[in-house]
Structure formats: C-alpha cells, structure tokens
Amino acid sequence: MSKINKEIELLAPAKNLECGIAAINCGADAVYIGTPKFGARKAAGNTLEDINKLIDYAHKYWARVYVTLNTILNDKEILEAQKLIYNLYELGADAVIIQDMGILELDIPPIPLFASTQANNTSWQKLKFLENIGFQRAILARELTLDQIKEVKSKTNIELEYFIHGSLCVCYSGQCYMSYAIGGRSANRGECAQPCRKSYSLIDSSNKIIVKDRYLLSLKDLNLSKHIYQLINAGITSFKIEGRLKEKDYITNIVSYYRQTIDSVIENTNYKRASSGKSIINFSPDPYKSFNRGFTEAYIEGRKGQVLSINSPKSTGELLGKVVKVDNKCFQLDKKIKLNNGDGICFFDAENNLQGTNINNVENSLIYPDDMNYIKQGSLIYRNYDHEFTKTLDKTKIDRKIKLNINLSNDYDRLKIQAVDEDNNTVSIESEIDFEKAKNPVQAAETLNKQLIKLGDTEFFCEEIEIQLNDIPFIPVSVLNEMRRKLVELIRKARKDNFAVKSYTIVKNNVSYPENELDYNGNVFNKYAESFYKRHGVDKIEPAAESGLDMKDKKIMTTKHCLKYSFNLCPKLHKNKTYKEPLYIKDNYGVQYKLNFNCKKCEMEIFY
C-alpha cells in the first residue's frame, strides 16, 4: 500500500461518556464504546443518550465513534440488535463492531460493519471472506505475528485493526468456553468470569505435580509501543488499546502515551493522523504507572520469552529496585527513587505470593512502610500506586485544539475576515458597517490581533493572523468579539458539513466460507446465523455451546500460550522427557482439565 496520505488511527476504549471524552481530549482518533446491551463487556454498557453526546464531541475533531455489539445473540435478541443498529445509524455512529454473522441476514442501515476479534480473525482466508461479504474492517487476533499480518495484507484489501496495549486473553478470542462450561457465564455473551486469572497446578497422568498453585493461564499485559512502525508497514492502520472496563486515569495516561508514540513514528513521513487537533498535556505519560501485570510483546515476533504473569493476576506496576538493607521499621533500595507518602508498593514473598503495603514516610534513602512483613534483603520492590502521579492525572486539564489561520483583508470598502483550519475548511465574513481609519494604527492592529486570537474555551487555536489591510480601521472590541464568535460558528458548521461520513450497504452474495462444516466453535446461536452460513456453502452446522451443549470432554480453550514451552517441557527444545502424558491442570476445587498439545500449530488445547 502506498504511504501517500495513509491515515493512521489511534483507537481508544470508552467505558462511559467521561472516559470517551478523556480519550478524545488526549488525542484518540477514534473510540469504541458499548451499548446498553450486546457488548462483550456486559459491565460496560451505555445509554444511547450518552453515545449521542460522545459522537457529537468526537466529530468536532473528525474523530470517530465505533459501537460494540459483539456478542452472539439468540433469535429474539438479534431483532433487538437490528433496531439498535438503526438507532446508532441515526445518531451518526461511524461503525458497528459485531461477532454474530446472523446480523448480515437482517435489513440494516448502510453503516460500516467491523468484524470483532471475537469472530476469530486468524487467517487470510477468513479475512478475504469477510472482505467479500462486505465488512470494511477486521480486528485481528492478538496471536498473529508480523509475518502473518503481512500475508493477510498481501492477499486482502480489508482495513486491519490490531491490539497494541492492555490485558491479554489467554485463549483465541471467540473460542473460549471455559467460563461457560464451569459456571454458565459465557465469554461470547459478555459474561466471562475470568477463570484464566485463577490459580492451577500442572500435573501429569501419574499425578506428579510439575507446578503447584500458580497462575498458569494468566498472561502479562500487552505493550507493542516499540513495534508501531513495523505494524504500519505490515498493513495495520488502526492501533487499538484494550480497556473498556478501565477508569479515566488509565485512559488519560495510556492514550497520551500512545499519541506521543505514534506521532513520533509518523513524523516526517507521508502518513498522517486520522483526526484533527493537537492535545496539550502537562504530565509525562508512563504506561508502567497504570494497571499492568508486567508487559509482554506476546507473539508479534514469534514465540519468545515468558508471557505468563505466573505469580499474580494483579497489577504490579513499575519496578523500583532491589532491597539492599532492612531494619525493623524501614528498608533501603539499591537505587535512588523518588517515593511519596501514600504510595502503594508490592513485592513477592519467599513463596512467590504477592504482598503489598503503603509508604508512610521517606527520610533520605530510608523508606518507612506501613508493614515490614515479608520485606527481606534481595526483595524486588514494585510501585503499583503512585500517589503524586495519580493526583496529577486527577487535576490535569487536557485541551485538544484545532489549528486556525486568520486573514484580514479589504474587499472594496468592507473588511473581510477569513479563517482556514488545518483540514483546509475555509469560511469568511464581511463587516456590515464601515469603519473609520484608526488614529493610532499600531495600537489598532494590536487590538485586532489580541481580540481575534482569543478563541478561549473553543476547540480552536489561532496559529497565525495575517493582516493585509490598506489602512488599519478602528473597530470596537464588542464588534470584534461578535465577528470572532460568528467566525467560530461558521468554521464549526463547515467542519460538520465536510466531515466524511462513511456508509456502506451490505449486498448479500454466496461467496464460499473457507470451511464446509462448523462445530460449536462457529458460535451459531440463532436461525439467522444458521441461514447465513448455509447461504455461504456450509453443509453441516452444530449449534453454539451456549445453546445448552454438554461441554463434558469438549475443548473449552485454544491458546497460543503453551505450558510445555513455559516450563521447559517442549519436546522440540528439550529431548529428555520427565513427565507422563497426558498433562492436566487442576484448580483449587480439585477439578482437572486435560491438556492437548497441537505441536504442528504450536497451540495448546484445554478440555473440560
């Protein structure tokens, strides 16, 4: 793809209206938000009224709002979703993110459709199919490598979106049935109970314990900030931050960090941002100061390094240093770090269990915590709550401003004021009254500059005022203020009129689906989805697990994460076998789950 004018989008999550506005202010080119129903984060639903407010706010900056309806739906719910899509279209939503293919069998408005990562977008064949049936964008599986992304891009023209930051599901999205099998809470219905964040023991068939009571399915958090340029060259145009359950302080920090990161990558290239305006922040963003379980680059360059957050599913934050001295009431680190009263620190005890306490006082290099239990010489200390940084985020006021250039000129005997914004929207007004020549031209010119540049709390700032007047007129301040107000109204209207609304009507066809048969992994939960797949040549269709299937002895998870690899048991790398197949993981209630290792695909499967 040519680099010329290629738009690069930073896409941020919005738990609610407040988080959505914060994301836009911090520089997001788009946000994604859930509706009252049918989103993959059931706890992050929003009213249509709030979604409408967010759309209006985002569109001022030519930023976009994508709405998630990415669960599988029963026959009644899918008709509710149809009405909801019409409502969203009327509100001006820029796209709907879906998982359930039954929606394509319905009469829906010409709103762009994005294929959720829950649709299991893992191969170029699947992506080509999605393109052929009318999807404008696909959100790729997090497990894809750079080479796999390049292959997809070389064989398709569909827009590609990819996660670059945030929590990682251990299972391929849309293919996890563990929560449903255990307790009836379906991840594909937005109700995941997160069994992957629980502790398990790894045992072999002789009941030999290989690993005891560790978080064997809990992954670190994703951070691909070092791979932005590579991902752009691979074909990614939308860079997605995970976090529709995250609060405003997280959004402010992480979006600001990636705005700066992406801007530095595309600076002095032919790439450009996908929205308008520049965010002005008064703090230094740092991803380690927000919730994280430690960071991983996952599989972007293939399998390497440890992806597990093996000792805790909780946030550890930033590593401060190692304890070199311990007293009854205080300790000292091996490096000088600025700590604040009220900071939260954490560390692992002798059994590698996460412990934590607060900082009460710091004197020179001596740190006095609330509790000295478990802090030993050699302990690694992390800060998972930075009191001062959090206060800064709470107080910070971030402005996002669109650049204007203003020109004053004479048009015969009348004064003309023209404004051009950074997207080349141009408006002008002419004075309705004649003005006298100023007695003090220098002072009058200063007044013109001073009053016209005052764009205050609007979304605009004036970069340059050019005065091309034969004679400097005397204009009362009240008249100048009214002219400025009218100019702002006109440029807002021009931006609204010229905003590129994307629409697309799905035209049904009979393009063949890449597979002839679908088992429960196809997530067919309604008659419309069944009709869809039959129309596209699928001969045999098993209903979704959520239809009431008995999941006993069925595969409930497929993951790129491999416990054999994590614990040096991989037969490709270690020939001496010290365990008896098959392997199992066992939870704290004594329930065992059989593991199968598909070494050809380098995947691990979990059976109930």
Secondary structure, DSSP 8 states (H G I E B T S, - for coil): ---TT-EEEEEEEESSHHHHHHHHHTT-SEEEEE-SSS-SSGGG---HHHHHHHHHHHHHTT-EEEEEE-S---HHHHHHHHHHHHHHHHHT-SEEEE--GGGGGS---S--EEE-GGG---SHHHHHHHHHTT-SEEE--TT--HHHHHHHHHH--SEEEEEEEE---SS-TT---HHHHHHS--GGGT----GGGS-EEEE-TT--EEEEEE-TT-B-EEE-GGGHHHHHHHT--EEEE--TT--HHHHHHHHHHHHHHHHHHHTTSS-EESS--EEE-SS---GGGSS-S-EE-TTTTSS-S--B-TT-SS---EEEEEEEEE-SS-EEESS-----TT-EEEEE-TTS-EEEEEEEEEETTEEEES--TT--TT-EEEEEE-HHHHHHHHH---EEEEEEEEEEEEETTEEEEEEEETT--EEEEE-SS---B-SSHHHHHHHHHHHHT--TTSSEEEEEEEEE-SS-B---HHHHHHHHHHHHHHHHHHHHHHS--------------S-SEE-GGG---SHHHHHHHHHTT--EE---GGGT---TTSEEEEES--HHHHTT--TTT-----S-SSEEEE-TTS-EEEEEEETTTTEEEEE-
